[in-house]
């Protein structure tokens, strides 16, 4: 069965009439800032104290929009007779946001938590060359990064903390057993602990 001629036009006019009767909602931007979702991808903030200039972010970036320069410094020996060590010092960390595709790979691969998503999005420029933001601007954006969400109280304990706690309990039990064995060998009463009194 073929469609009735003009039915598409009638449907379009019906949608137009329905829309005309609804009240428009205008966001008064920039006077009223939008409420962004907590995981919004605005810009990338740099916490340079954590940056070790490992270059992982620059190497993994699919757009090659991260520029890093550094130099090596010699650190004197920590103890007498020790040897001097060298460390990388960050000279330049810049991101070209005209190339960045906001994939977040740099943030994911950073092993030292030096890069974070910031919800800031107002960084438009009149010249495309001004979209290369240096580390001082990235540092400013770092302070707009929201705090991480609280951990779920019913979540499983992290493996590292559980392993550390078990190791401490095991060493305490071994020390208590050794003290009890030593007390039994000498005929003295074993020392009591607050946990045992309780």
C-alpha positions in Angstrom: 0.0 0.0 0.0 1.5 3.3 -1.0 1.6 6.2 1.5 -1.0 8.9 1.2 0.4 11.9 -0.7 1.3 14.7 1.7 1.3 12.5 4.8 5.0 13.3 5.5 4.3 17.0 5.3 1.4 16.6 7.8 3.6 14.7 10.2 6.2 17.4 10.0 3.7 20.1 10.6 2.3 18.2 13.6 5.8 18.0 15.2 6.2 21.8 14.5 2.8 22.6 16.2 3.6 20.4 19.2 7.0 22.2 19.6 5.5 25.6 19.3 3.2 25.1 22.2 6.0 24.1 24.6 7.7 26.8 26.6 11.4 27.4 25.6 14.1 26.9 28.2 17.1 29.2 27.7 20.3 28.6 29.6 21.6 32.0 30.7 25.3 31.2 29.9 27.8 32.6 30.9 26.0 34.2 33.8 24.7 30.8 34.9 27.3 28.1 34.7 26.1 24.7 33.5 26.0 21.8 35.9 28.5 19.3 34.4 28.5 15.5 35.2 31.3 14.6 37.7 33.3 12.8 35.0 33.3 15.5 32.4 36.3 15.7 30.1 37.2 19.4 29.9 40.9 20.0 29.9 43.9 18.1 31.4 45.5 19.3 34.6 49.1 18.7 35.5 50.4 17.9 39.0 54.0 18.4 38.2 55.4 17.3 41.6 54.4 13.7 40.5 55.8 14.0 37.0 59.1 12.0 36.6 59.5 12.9 32.9 59.0 9.2 32.0 57.6 10.3 28.6 54.9 7.6 28.7 52.1 10.1 28.1 53.9 11.7 25.1 54.7 8.3 23.5 51.2 6.9 23.9 49.4 10.0 22.7 47.8 9.1 19.3 47.9 12.8 18.2 51.4 13.6 19.4 50.1 16.8 21.1 52.1 16.6 24.3 55.5 18.3 24.3 58.0 17.6 27.1 61.5 18.9 27.6 63.7 18.0 30.5 67.4 17.9 31.7 69.3 15.7 34.0 70.6 16.9 37.4 73.1 15.1 39.7 71.8 14.4 43.2 74.5 14.0 45.8 74.9 10.8 47.7 72.4 10.4 50.6 74.9 8.7 52.9 78.7 9.0 53.1 80.4 6.6 50.8 77.3 6.4 48.6 77.3 7.2 44.9 75.7 10.2 43.2 72.5 9.7 41.3 71.0 11.6 38.4 67.3 12.5 38.0 65.2 14.1 35.3 64.0 17.6 35.9 60.9 18.9 34.0 61.6 22.0 31.9 58.5 22.1 29.7 55.2 20.3 29.7 52.7 21.6 27.1 49.6 20.2 25.5 48.3 21.4 22.1 44.5 21.4 22.6 44.0 22.2 18.9 45.2 18.6 18.2 44.0 16.8 21.4 41.1 14.5 20.8 40.3 14.1 24.6 40.8 10.3 24.5 42.4 10.3 28.0 45.1 7.8 27.1 47.8 10.1 28.6 45.9 10.1 31.9 45.4 6.4 31.9 49.0 5.5 31.2 50.6 7.9 33.7 52.1 5.6 36.4 52.6 8.4 38.9 49.2 10.2 38.8 50.5 13.5 37.3 47.6 14.1 34.9 44.0 14.5 35.7 40.7 15.5 34.0 39.4 19.0 34.9 35.9 20.0 34.1 37.1 23.4 32.9 35.9 24.0 29.3 36.3 27.8 28.8 39.6 28.1 27.1 38.7 29.4 23.7 41.3 31.5 21.9 41.1 33.8 18.8 44.3 32.3 17.4 44.8 28.5 17.0 48.4 28.9 18.1 47.3 30.1 21.5 45.8 26.7 22.2 49.2 25.3 23.1 49.0 25.6 26.9 52.2 25.4 29.0 52.6 23.8 32.4 51.7 27.0 34.3 48.2 26.9 32.8 48.0 23.2 33.2 48.9 23.7 36.9 46.1 26.2 37.3 43.6 23.7 35.9 44.9 21.1 38.4 43.2 23.0 41.3 39.8 22.7 39.5 40.0 18.8 39.4 37.1 17.5 41.6 37.9 15.2 44.5 37.6 11.4 43.7 34.3 9.8 44.8 34.2 8.2 48.2 34.9 4.5 48.3 32.0 2.2 48.7 31.9 1.1 52.4 30.8 -2.4 51.3 33.6 -2.8 48.8 36.3 -5.4 49.1 39.5 -4.3 50.9 42.3 -3.5 48.5 44.7 -6.4 48.1 47.8 -4.4 49.1 46.2 -3.3 52.4 44.9 -6.8 53.1 48.3 -8.4 52.5 50.0 -5.8 54.7 47.5 -6.4 57.5 47.9 -10.2 57.3 51.7 -9.8 57.4 51.5 -7.6 60.5 49.1 -10.1 62.2 51.4 -13.0 61.3 54.5 -11.3 62.7 52.6 -10.3 65.9 51.5 -13.9 66.3 55.0 -15.2 65.8 56.4 -12.7 68.3 53.7 -13.8 70.9 54.5 -17.5 70.3 58.2 -16.8 70.7 57.6 -14.9 74.0 55.3 -17.7 75.3 58.0 -20.3 74.4 60.7 -18.3 76.1 58.5 -17.8 79.2 57.7 -21.5 79.3 61.4 -22.4 79.1 62.3 -20.1 82.0 59.2 -21.0 84.1 57.9 -17.4 84.1 54.4 -16.4 83.3 54.1 -15.1 79.7 53.6 -11.3 79.4 49.9 -10.3 79.0 48.8 -8.1 76.2 45.8 -5.7 76.2 44.1 -7.9 73.7 44.5 -11.0 75.9 43.1 -9.0 78.9 40.1 -8.0 76.9 
